[in-house]
Structures are given as C-alpha cells and as structure tokens.
Amino acid sequence: MRLCLVGYGAIAGKHMEAFSEIADIEPYVLVGRRQEPTAEFAAKWGFGNYILDYHQALSDPNVDLVVITSPNAMHVEQAEAALQAGKHVLLEIPIALNLSEAERITRLSRQSGQRFMVAHTMRFFPALREVHRRVRDGELRIHQIIGFLGLMRRTNVTAAGKPRSWVDDLLWHLGAHLVDAALWVTGNTQAANLSCRFGPKHATQGIMDLSLGMTLPSGELVTINHSFNVSELRWTMTFIAEEDTLEFNMNGLYASDGREIVPQRSVVDLRDQNHEFIVSIQEGRDPAVTGEDVLPAMRILDRAQSIALGS
C-alpha cells in the first residue's frame, strides 16, 4: 500500500518508525508546508516524492492511504478532502476542535466507504489495555479515576526546539486523550455532574491549565487535570478500585505495593495502533477506533468547554 503522510513533525517521525516495521507499506509521498524540512524528512524516511500541494497529492491515483499529522486546526479539512478523494485515513488526535466538525467528519467517513481511524493512542497502551481487561472481566471494580497529562508549552516550540507556527489546544487535544481513556477503560459513553475550570490565559498560548470532573453512569468519579506549565511530560492515571489501587505512569502499570504489572513502554510507540489501521484496510472492516467511537468524549469536551466559559 502506498502511503501519503501529511506533516513532518515529531509525531510524524513516530508514525514512520511504526510503519517501517509493517510489511508492504511504501512511503510514497510526503506533504509539507515548507520546502526544506519537507525535503529533509522525505529523504530520511525514503519517500519517493514530496510536495507542498496537498490536493495535488490526493489526486494521485497511486495513493492508497493518508496519515494526517498536521496542526490540530487542519485535521477536519484535510481528512474530508482525503475521504472525498477515495483514500483511507488515519487521523491524528484530536478528530476536531469542536463537536459539530467531529460529527461531520464521522458522517462523511461512513458515506465515503473508506476506512477511517482516529489516533486515540491510549487505547493501544498495553498498561491501559490490562486495566480495560480487568474491568471487562469483572476483576476490577473502580471507584475513582484520577488522571493527569501535561507538558511544557510556555514557549511555543516544537519537540526539536524550533518555533511552531500553530498553537496546541489543551482541552480538545490533551483532554481528548484522558476523557476517552476513562470512558473506554470503564465501558461508558456518557457522564454526569460535569465540571470544568480553566486557568488564566497565556498571552499567546491560550488556556494553559484546566481541571475537569465527572461521574460515570456506573458510578466512578473521574478527575482529570491538564497543564502546559509542567516542566516535563507527565502522563498518569490512578485507578482506585476495591481490589487494588493501580497506577498508570508513562505507559507502565504498577500495583499499590510498587509491583510492576505491565512494563513501561514508550508513549509514542505507535506500532500496535498503526498495525491495526493497516489490518482493518486489508480485511475490509472498521478499525478499532472509528469516529463514532470517539464522539462520546467529544460530546463531554463540548459540554466542558461551555461550562468553563459560562456559556
């Protein structure tokens, strides 16, 4: 299958690391916004072509699948164009920056008949899959979930330390990760007693801190906090259950006595996720994370935003 990759940032490189281990994937064309970094990334990962015109790339009948790793605000427009061009699409999180656009791209994904998957990577973390399994099999009865995900964004630079041309979104990007994970692990699609508060706005970066709380239909209390002020990447979820208190920490899982349950694995190891996307195309079935699957989290984020803004 011939791959069209959109973007050349840090997560694009992680996608290529994953695809390099999957047979029959050809790095066919890279789409970027600036000539020099696009050419450099294309050469590094063996793309046969690179281009700055996305729609020209989509018009190529040789392209089978499109992986979109562009800035958040471009996700919906680019995914729509790819689906309309008859390409399978793997879309980086978030699916959209508002609920209406998330619903629109989900409808189009069904109308197009193409495989459409959203990169909710936490569903593929081995540590969280073990928590999900225990809940599903009745081995873990959770009472509370406490989650935190944050990283440094006081200065708007890339992972390589270069200036970024876009601003990340704390609620719709980071929030989509943890809200969806809490729903998926517990098997819920709705929440009540929702609360959300934003911290002070940064002059150029927007919302830098938020706190979100909710109660799931099966009774679990969920508290989620995000920050762009934390000094280094932190990614944790605590599951307080009747049987034990489990700690998810940077994609490792630990019991309350410190015993390692699932060994730590990189949070940007995309092999399982990307393999699932390719297999879904080969088998002609829905991938593990469709647009419909992530809409419950998007509905909660939409309500949370309204509450935080007092609208």
C-alpha positions in Angstrom: 0.0 0.0 0.0 1.3 3.4 -0.9 1.4 5.9 1.9 0.8 9.7 1.8 2.0 11.3 5.0 0.9 14.8 5.9 3.3 16.6 8.2 6.9 16.2 9.2 6.8 17.0 13.0 7.8 14.7 15.9 4.7 12.6 15.8 5.1 12.1 12.0 8.5 10.6 12.7 6.9 8.2 15.2 4.4 7.1 12.6 7.2 6.3 10.2 9.0 4.3 12.8 5.9 2.2 13.2 5.2 1.9 9.5 8.8 0.8 8.9 8.0 -2.4 10.7 4.8 -3.2 8.8 5.2 -5.1 5.5 4.0 -3.8 2.2 3.9 -0.1 3.2 5.6 2.1 0.7 6.5 5.7 1.7 5.1 7.2 -1.5 4.6 10.9 -1.0 5.1 13.4 1.8 3.1 16.6 2.1 4.6 19.5 3.9 4.2 23.3 4.2 7.9 24.3 3.8 10.3 23.1 1.2 13.5 22.5 3.2 12.1 20.5 6.2 9.8 18.6 3.8 12.7 17.5 1.7 14.8 16.5 4.7 12.0 14.4 6.2 11.3 12.7 2.8 14.9 11.8 2.4 15.2 10.4 5.9 12.3 8.1 5.6 12.6 7.1 2.0 9.7 8.8 0.4 9.7 8.6 -3.4 8.2 12.1 -3.7 7.4 15.1 -1.6 5.1 18.0 -2.4 3.7 21.2 -0.8 0.3 20.9 -2.5 -1.9 18.6 -0.5 -4.7 18.4 -3.1 -2.3 17.5 -5.8 -1.1 14.6 -3.7 -4.7 13.4 -3.2 -5.3 13.5 -7.0 -2.6 10.8 -7.5 -4.5 7.5 -8.0 -1.5 5.6 -6.7 -2.1 6.9 -3.1 -3.9 4.3 -1.1 -3.9 5.7 2.4 -3.3 9.1 4.0 -1.9 9.7 7.5 -2.6 13.2 8.8 -0.2 14.6 11.4 -0.8 18.3 10.6 -1.7 21.1 13.1 -5.0 20.4 15.0 -7.0 23.1 13.2 -6.3 21.5 9.8 -7.4 17.9 10.7 -11.0 18.1 9.6 -10.5 19.9 6.3 -7.6 17.6 5.3 -9.4 14.4 6.4 -12.5 15.4 4.5 -10.5 16.0 1.3 -8.8 12.6 1.6 -12.0 10.7 2.2 -13.7 12.5 -0.7 -10.7 11.5 -2.9 -11.3 7.9 -2.0 -8.4 7.4 0.4 -8.3 5.5 3.7 -7.4 7.9 6.5 -5.6 7.7 9.8 -6.1 11.0 11.6 -4.0 12.2 14.5 -5.9 13.1 17.7 -8.0 15.3 18.0 -10.5 14.4 15.4 -11.6 18.1 15.5 -11.6 21.2 17.7 -15.4 21.2 18.2 -18.2 18.7 18.3 -20.1 19.7 15.1 -17.0 19.2 13.0 -16.3 15.9 14.7 -19.8 14.7 13.9 -19.5 16.0 10.3 -16.2 14.1 9.5 -17.7 11.0 11.2 -20.7 11.1 8.9 -18.5 11.6 5.8 -16.3 8.7 6.8 -19.4 6.4 6.6 -20.6 7.9 3.3 -17.2 7.6 1.7 -16.9 3.8 2.4 -13.2 4.2 3.3 -11.5 3.1 6.4 -11.3 6.0 8.9 -9.4 5.7 12.2 -8.6 8.3 14.8 -5.3 8.0 16.6 -6.5 7.7 20.2 -3.2 6.0 21.1 -4.1 5.4 24.8 -6.5 2.6 23.7 -3.4 0.8 22.5 -1.2 1.3 25.5 -0.5 -2.2 27.0 -0.8 -0.9 30.5 -4.3 0.6 29.9 -5.4 -2.5 28.0 -4.7 -4.5 31.1 -6.9 -2.2 33.2 -9.6 -2.4 30.5 -9.4 -6.2 30.5 -9.7 -6.4 34.3 -12.8 -4.2 34.3 -14.4 -6.1 31.4 -13.7 -9.4 33.1 -15.1 -8.3 36.5 -11.7 -8.4 38.2 -11.5 -4.7 38.9 -14.3 -2.6 40.4 -13.2 1.0 40.0 -14.5 3.8 42.3 -12.3 6.7 41.2 -10.0 7.6 38.3 -7.6 10.5 38.7 -5.7 11.5 35.6 -3.0 14.0 34.7 -1.4 14.8 31.3 0.8 17.8 30.9 3.9 19.2 29.2 5.8 22.4 28.7 4.2 24.9 26.3 5.2 28.3 27.9 7.3 28.9 24.8 5.7 27.7 21.6 8.4 25.5 20.2 8.5 22.0 18.7 10.0 18.9 20.3 13.2 19.8 18.4 13.2 23.3 20.0 12.2 25.2 16.8 9.4 27.8 16.7 6.0 26.4 16.0 3.6 28.0 13.5 0.5 26.9 15.4 -0.8 26.8 19.0 -1.8 23.5 20.7 -5.2 23.1 22.3 -5.2 21.9 25.9 -8.9 20.9 26.1 -9.5 19.3 22.7 -6.1 17.7 22.3 -4.9 16.6 25.7 -8.5 16.4 27.0 -9.5 14.0 24.2 -6.8 11.6 25.4 -7.8 11.3 29.0 -11.6 11.7 28.7 -11.7 9.0 26.1 -9.4 6.7 28.1 -11.6 7.0 31.2 -14.7 6.1 29.1 -13.1 3.3 27.2 -11.5 1.6 30.3 -14.8 1.6 32.1 -17.0 0.8 29.2 -19.1 4.0 29.4 -20.2 6.5 26.8 -21.8 9.2 29.0 -21.1 11.3 32.1 -23.0 13.4 34.6 -22.2 16.0 37.2 -19.7 17.6 34.8 -17.5 20.4 36.0 -14.7 22.2 34.2 -12.5 25.2 35.1 -9.8 26.9 33.0 -6.7 28.6 34.5 -5.6 32.1 33.4 -5.0 32.6 29.7 -1.4 32.9 28.4 -0.9 36.0 26.2 -0.2 33.9 23.1 -0.8 30.3 24.0 -4.4 30.4 25.2 -5.6 28.1 28.0 -2.6 26.6 29.9 -4.3 24.8 32.8 -7.7 23.0 33.3 -9.5 20.8 35.7 -12.4 18.6 34.7 -14.6 16.4 36.9 -17.4 14.0 36.1 -19.4 11.0 37.3 -19.8 8.0 35.1 -23.1 6.0 34.8 -21.5 3.0 36.5 -20.6 5.3 39.5 -16.9 6.1 39.0 -15.8 9.5 40.0 -13.3 10.9 37.4 -11.0 13.9 37.9 -8.7 15.0 35.1 -6.1 17.7 35.1 -4.0 19.1 32.3 -1.3 21.7 32.1 1.0 23.3 29.6 3.0 24.7 32.6 4.5 21.4 33.8 8.3 21.2 33.5 8.4 17.9 31.6 6.0 15.4 30.1 3.9 13.7 32.8 1.2 11.2 31.9 -0.5 9.3 34.7 -3.8 7.7 35.7 -4.7 6.3 39.1 -7.4 3.7 39.3 -8.8 3.4 42.8 -10.7 0.1 43.0 -12.0 -2.3 45.6 -9.3 -4.9 44.7 -6.3 -2.6 44.5 -5.1 0.8 43.5 -3.4 0.7 40.1 -1.0 3.4 38.9 -0.6 4.0 35.2 2.6 6.0 34.7 4.1 6.9 31.3 2.7 3.6 29.8 3.7 1.3 32.6 1.2 -0.2 35.2 2.0 -0.7 38.8 0.2 -2.2 41.8 -0.2 -0.3 45.1 2.8 -2.1 46.6 5.0 -0.9 43.7 5.0 -4.2 41.9 5.3 -3.9 38.1 2.2 -5.3 36.3 2.9 -4.2 32.8 6.4 -3.0 31.9 6.8 0.6 30.8 6.7 1.2 27.1 7.1 4.5 25.1 4.0 6.7 25.0 4.9 7.3 21.3 5.2 3.7 20.3 2.6 3.6 17.6 3.2 0.1 16.3 0.1 -1.6 17.6 -2.1 1.3 16.6 -0.8 1.6 13.1 -0.8 -2.1 12.5 -4.5 -2.2 13.5 -5.2 0.5 10.9 -3.4 -1.4 8.1 -5.1 -4.7 9.0 -8.5 -3.1 9.0 -7.9 -1.9 5.4 -6.7 -5.4 4.4 -9.7 -7.1 6.0 -12.3 -4.5 4.9 -13.6 -3.8 8.3 -13.9 -1.0 10.8 -10.6 -0.1 12.6 -10.5 -0.3 16.4 -11.2 3.5 16.8 -13.7 4.9 14.5 -15.2 8.4 14.5 -18.3 7.0 16.3 -16.1 5.6 19.0 -14.6 8.9 20.0 -17.7 11.1 19.7 -18.7 10.4 23.3 -15.5 12.0 24.5 -16.0 14.9 22.1 -19.5 15.5 23.5 -18.1 15.7 27.0 -15.4 18.1 25.9 -18.1 20.3 24.2 -20.1 20.4 27.4 -17.0 21.0 29.5 -16.0 24.0 27.3 -19.4 25.5 27.7 -19.3 25.1 31.4 -15.8 26.6 31.7 -16.7 29.6 29.6 -20.1 30.1 31.3 -22.0 29.7 28.1 
